[in-house]
Amino acid sequence: MKGNIKNLAVLGIIAAIAMFVVVGMASADPRGHHYIRGEYAATQMIQSIFSIAGFDANFTPIPCSAPPCLPISVSLGQRKGVFKFEGDGTGSATLDSSAINLSSPPTGVTQTIKFDFTYTLDEDGMVTITGVPGTWFITYTSGPNNGVTIESEGLVFTGPISPDGKIMNLVSGSHFSTLILPLPPPYVTHENNNFVQSWTSLIWQHNGRD
């Protein structure tokens, strides 16, 4: 009888250790949407070339052949704001932006940017954030287009996340986005009309439920 009790005690200890190891491994495993949750402070540098008629296969702006035509423009901007990750592969972002448009003449602008996104995290610790079509809106708050809102589609950000899940450094995951301008007919939106390069830093602040 005493031997059976001793064996049961040993089995109980082994089971407890096994459970601790499994729980420990699960909590340390960085894979899965649950690993990224909460609000992250964002800083972003972005530069782009806009060509209303799009670009050819060599990334060269296509000359505009039918009105309305707009000049090819280069923009250099910085943004700050918040990315909120829901822990289920979805999230949203709000950013304040200032930019220099190297048009003729050059102009300075400020904007507010809001969009929803989806995100994935692979087993190598690489994050991919994809803007949800129909949710990405850029509203000018100063400059020649003050008060105008345009829509953007196709932006992707990708890069590594730190082992503790609190820092992400992301670059453009796609060469192009599409800017949808509020212009009357015969204007037709050409896909991939905005060549984009960006760098984004996200630093965890809190879990969003404090």
Secondary structure, 3 states (H helix, E strand, C coil): CHHHHHHHHHHHHHHHHHHHHHHHHHHHCCCCHHHCEEEEEEEEEEEEEECCCCECCCCCECCCCCCCCCCCEEEEEEEEEEEEEECCCEEEEEEEEEEEECCCCCEEEEEEEEEEEEEEECCCCEEEEEECCCCCEEEEEECCCCCCEEEEECCEEEEEECCCCCEEEEEECCCEEEEECCCCCCCCCCCCCEEEEEEEEEEEEECCCC
